[in-house]
Amino acid sequence: MVSTPAPPPGPPVEGAPPGSDDRTLLLVDDDVVFRDRLARAFGRRGFAVQVAGDYDEAIARVQAAAPSMAVVDLRMPGRSGLELVRDLLAIAPSLRITVLTGYGSIATAVDAVRLGAVNYLAKPADADDVLAAFARGTAPPLEAAPIEYRAPSLGRAEWEHIQRVLADCGGNIKKTARRLGIHRRTLQRKLQKYPPDR
């Protein structure tokens, strides 16, 4: 577990709540290498970082001491990142959350923002990307600004589904093709194409 010491007082953090100099961050991701690299980067920027690898560990950390910000991976073993976003905000309503999505599902990321996350990013992302996402997420809450939702095109929905199944299968093409019920070569052709526009 990586935990950085409390930072010295400093200038306000870009993306932190207005008028706040709170530099506490919870980083929730089951990818230990990515999580620890991001935790070290935030530590170098003066944040006190706590890490968690799953839903239960994240809930316990926030119940013990709620940070000002959290970065949550949507795809984790066990309970989903969407459930975690909802439940973290129930415990600490002022917590600002940015979600990370590694499998390209914009629809799921939009769901997370509707649940109260301030923004979302595609993985891989670095500390500067995350801070910029927090800064961009200071717009009025979603209730104040009506959102027009367009359903993704059939091609986009298919591409996102393939990406989810591929991630579930650990990148194994043969296993993914079998699970999707298509030939391996068909899957390879679909993966070589760029993701369709909405």
N, C-alpha and C positions, 0 to 999 in steps of 0.2 A: 504494500500500500504506500502510495506517495502522499505525503502531506507536507505542505510548505509552512514555514514559520510565519507568524503574524507580521505583516509588512509595517515599515515605519510610516507615519503619517505623510501624506504627499498630496499632490494636486488631484483634483477630482478625476475620476476614471471616465474616459469616453465611453458612453453607453450606460453608465451607472445612473440610477434614478436622480433626477434634478435635485440639487442641493445636498447630495449625499457624497461622502468620501469613503463609503464602505467598499472595501476591496476584498470581499469574501465571495468565494465561488465554489459551487459544487459541480463536479464533472462526473457524469454518469455514462459509462460506456463499457461494454464487455470486452472490447478489444484492448487488452492490457498495454500493448506496445503503443498504439495510437493515444490512448488515455494518458499514459505516463509522459509521453513526449509533449502533449498539449498541457499537462499539469506543470511540467518544468518550464515551459514557455510562459505560462501565466505567472508562475512564481518569479521569474526574472522580471516581469512587468510590475511586480509589487503586490500581487494578490496572495491572500491566504487561501490555499486550494485544498479542498477535501475531495476525495475520489470515492466512487462506488461502482461496483460491477454489475449490479442488478437492482430490481425494483425494491426488494426488502431492505437492502443496505442503504439505498438512497433515502427511503422513508425514515429509517432510523437516524440517519445523519441530520435530516431536516428537523425531526422532532427534538433532537438533542440541542441543536443550535442552528437556526435558520440563516442561511447565507443571503446576500442581497441578490445574487444571480446564480443561475444554473444552466448548464449545457447538458442536454439529454439526447442520447442516441435513440431513435425510434425503434430500432430493431435490436432486441435483446432476448436472451433466453428467458422463458417463463412469461411473466406478465409484460405487456407491451409498453413502449414508451408513451403511447397515447394515454393509457391508464395512469402512468406515472405523472404526466403533465397535469392531468385532472386532480389527482390526489395530492400532489405537492402544493398546488394552488389552494386546495381545501385546507391544508395545514398552515401554509404561509401565503396569504393572499397578496402580499406585496412583493413576493418573489418574482423576479423577471427571468423568463426561461427562453432560451434559444434552442431549437431542436436541430439535430443533425440527421440526415437521411443518406444512407449509403447505397440505396438501390433504386434511386431515381423516381420514387413515387411522389409526384407533386400533389396528387389528391390527398394522400395521407398527411403530408406536410401542411396542407391547407386545413385539414381537420385539426391538427395540433394548434395552429394559430387560432382557430375558432374556439378551441378549449381554453385559450388564454396565453399561449406562448407568444412572445413578442416578435419572433422571426424564425426562419428556418434556413439551413444551409445544406448544400450537398457535400458529402465527404469525398475526398479528404479536405479538411479545412485547417488553417493554422490559427494561432491566437489573434492575429490581426484581423483575419476574416470574421472571427467570432465577435470581437469587439466592434467591428463595423456593423455587424448584424444587430447587435444590441443598440448601437447608435441609430440605425435606420428604424428600429422597432419602437422609437419614441413617438410615433405618430398617434393620433387619437385611437382609442380602443375600437374594436370591430363593431361594437354596438352603435357607435357614433357615426360610422361611415358605412353605408350600405354597400354590400359586395355583390357584384353580379357574377354568378358562378356559371361557367360554361362547362358542360360535361366534356370529358376528353373524347377525341375522335376514336373510332374503333381501332385504328392502327396504333394510336398512342396507348390505349388501354391494353391492347395485346402486348406491346413492348414492355409496359410496366409490369404486367403479369409475368412475362418471361423473366424479367430481371429479378423479381421476387423469388420465383421458383429456383432460378440459378443461384441466388444467394442462399436459399434454404439448403441447396445441394452442395454447398461449399465450392461452387465453380465447376463442378463435375458435369461436363457436357453430356456424356452418355446417360448418367442418372437423371439429369434434367429432362432430356429428350424422352426418356422412358416415362417419367412422371407426367409430362405434358401430352404424351400419347402421339408424338410425332417422330419422324426419322431423325437421326443424329445430324445428317447432312442438311436437312431442312432447317434445323435449329441453328446450325453454323451459319447458313446463309442469312437467316433473320438477324443473328447477332452481328454480322458484318455491316449491316445497314445502320445508318444514323437513326437516332430516335425520331419518330415522326413529330411534326408540329401538332399543337393542340388541334 
